[in-house]
Amino acid sequence: MEQKFALVLIAAAASLWGIIGLFVSGLYEMGFTATQVVAIRAISASCFLVIYALLKNRHSLKIKVVDSKYFIGTGIISIVLFNWCLFKAIEETSISVATILLYTAPVFVTLFSRILFKEALTPRKIGALAITLVGCSLVIGVLPGMNETISFYGLLLGLGAGLFYALYSIFGKYALQKYDSLTVTVFTFLFAAAAITPFSGIWQMTSLLQNPSVWLYAFGIGLFSTVLPFLFYTKGLEIIESSRASIIATIEPVVAVVVGIMIFSEHLNLWQYIGISFVIGAVLLVRETKKQSESVPTATLTKLN
């Protein structure tokens, strides 16, 4: 029963991440820019996380100033740039395509881990890289005889989202050597909010901020698509191994595609559906074995998108 509950929690987390496009598109329709949406998410998530940390463990809100370098990496270089690229990709392409390109992150993690941590580049990982390349090519329509379905700029944004999201695992691996997962998550979003807000110009949107709908979207993106899935995913990882959790989490792009099609009337062709299947298949292929995954600190495998 406990195992089944954990599976439900992981699936719920992935589904909540998958509906983030609802809140992003809603804020776009209200008149906010991608930078402002990133700021709204970071501020909202920070507020919820600080409240949760105060209730659960006040000591998790303490870090050494010298360790700020870790959170500059996780919060600014990773989360701010990842969110900006993802939200711009949604604006430039679609929720479905942007989410699939985001799922190139495991490939980038594989490459970075090879360079920085000397992890073996196994045939399975090489195969996953090749399948991902083919899958993305099908999604964007650049193979011979196909018409391009998205712009080159949209492609760069989507791949940028995957790249900067992948960097979270790299920076997070160092941060977790000194702090627990809650501390890392809280300060990641605090640093992200502090970095992006001054450049967002969100204070100039006073008329929009008086609209109750804006606060509902901000509440939703901070709680439902950030904090709750983090808590659900982390709780699930306490019961089942991370390899199984990661596989279940691949329903996220499926949910995102369903949201795009059912709510925003996005249209995908047959080749794009095949490409999506390739990318998801590559993610499953590159997942670590149970023995490998258990040797990695839990929060490096915890998703924050």
URZIUR-V220522 format. One record per backbone hydrogen bond with DSSP energy under -1.0 kcal/mol. CO is the residue of the C=O (numbers start at 1). NH is the residue of the N-H. If there is no record, write none. Layout:
# URZIUR-V220522
co=CO nh=NH
co=CO nh=NH
This chain:
# URZIUR-V220522
co=1 nh=5
co=2 nh=6
co=3 nh=7
co=4 nh=8
co=5 nh=9
co=6 nh=10
co=7 nh=11
co=8 nh=12
co=9 nh=13
co=10 nh=14
co=11 nh=15
co=12 nh=16
co=13 nh=17
co=14 nh=18
co=17 nh=20
co=19 nh=22
co=20 nh=24
co=21 nh=25
co=22 nh=26
co=23 nh=27
co=24 nh=28
co=25 nh=29
co=26 nh=30
co=27 nh=32
co=28 nh=31
co=33 nh=37
co=34 nh=38
co=35 nh=39
co=36 nh=40
co=37 nh=41
co=38 nh=42
co=39 nh=43
co=40 nh=44
co=41 nh=45
co=42 nh=46
co=43 nh=47
co=44 nh=48
co=45 nh=49
co=46 nh=50
co=47 nh=51
co=48 nh=52
co=49 nh=53
co=50 nh=54
co=51 nh=55
co=52 nh=56
co=53 nh=57
co=57 nh=60
co=58 nh=61
co=59 nh=62
co=64 nh=67
co=65 nh=68
co=67 nh=70
co=68 nh=72
co=69 nh=73
co=70 nh=74
co=71 nh=75
co=72 nh=77
co=73 nh=78
co=74 nh=79
co=75 nh=80
co=76 nh=81
co=78 nh=82
co=79 nh=83
co=80 nh=84
co=81 nh=85
co=82 nh=86
co=83 nh=87
co=84 nh=88
co=85 nh=89
co=86 nh=90
co=87 nh=91
co=88 nh=92
co=89 nh=93
co=94 nh=98
co=95 nh=99
co=96 nh=100
co=97 nh=101
co=98 nh=102
co=99 nh=103
co=101 nh=104
co=102 nh=105
co=104 nh=108
co=105 nh=109
co=106 nh=110
co=107 nh=111
co=108 nh=112
co=109 nh=113
co=110 nh=114
co=111 nh=115
co=112 nh=116
co=113 nh=117
co=113 nh=119
co=120 nh=122
co=122 nh=126
co=123 nh=127
co=124 nh=128
co=125 nh=129
co=126 nh=130
co=127 nh=131
co=128 nh=132
co=129 nh=133
co=130 nh=134
co=131 nh=135
co=132 nh=136
co=133 nh=137
co=134 nh=138
co=135 nh=139
co=136 nh=140
co=137 nh=141
co=137 nh=142
co=140 nh=149
co=143 nh=146
co=151 nh=155
co=152 nh=156
co=153 nh=157
co=154 nh=158
co=155 nh=159
co=156 nh=160
co=157 nh=161
co=158 nh=162
co=159 nh=163
co=160 nh=164
co=161 nh=165
co=162 nh=166
co=163 nh=167
co=165 nh=168
co=167 nh=171
co=168 nh=172
co=169 nh=173
co=171 nh=175
co=172 nh=176
co=174 nh=177
co=175 nh=178
co=175 nh=179
co=180 nh=184
co=181 nh=185
co=182 nh=186
co=183 nh=187
co=184 nh=188
co=185 nh=189
co=186 nh=190
co=187 nh=191
co=188 nh=192
co=189 nh=193
co=190 nh=194
co=191 nh=195
co=192 nh=196
co=193 nh=197
co=197 nh=200
co=201 nh=204
co=202 nh=205
co=205 nh=209
co=208 nh=211
co=211 nh=214
co=211 nh=215
co=212 nh=216
co=213 nh=217
co=214 nh=218
co=215 nh=219
co=216 nh=220
co=217 nh=221
co=218 nh=222
co=219 nh=223
co=220 nh=224
co=220 nh=225
co=222 nh=227
co=223 nh=228
co=226 nh=230
co=227 nh=231
co=228 nh=232
co=229 nh=233
co=230 nh=234
co=231 nh=235
co=232 nh=236
co=233 nh=237
co=236 nh=239
co=236 nh=240
co=241 nh=245
co=242 nh=246
co=243 nh=247
co=244 nh=248
co=245 nh=249
co=247 nh=250
co=248 nh=251
co=249 nh=252
co=251 nh=255
co=252 nh=256
co=253 nh=257
co=254 nh=258
co=255 nh=259
co=256 nh=260
co=257 nh=261
co=258 nh=262
co=259 nh=263
co=259 nh=264
co=260 nh=266
co=269 nh=273
co=270 nh=274
co=271 nh=275
co=272 nh=276
co=273 nh=277
co=274 nh=278
co=275 nh=279
co=276 nh=280
co=277 nh=281
co=278 nh=282
co=279 nh=283
co=280 nh=284
co=281 nh=285
co=282 nh=286
co=289 nh=293
co=290 nh=294
co=292 nh=295
co=293 nh=296
co=297 nh=300
co=298 nh=301
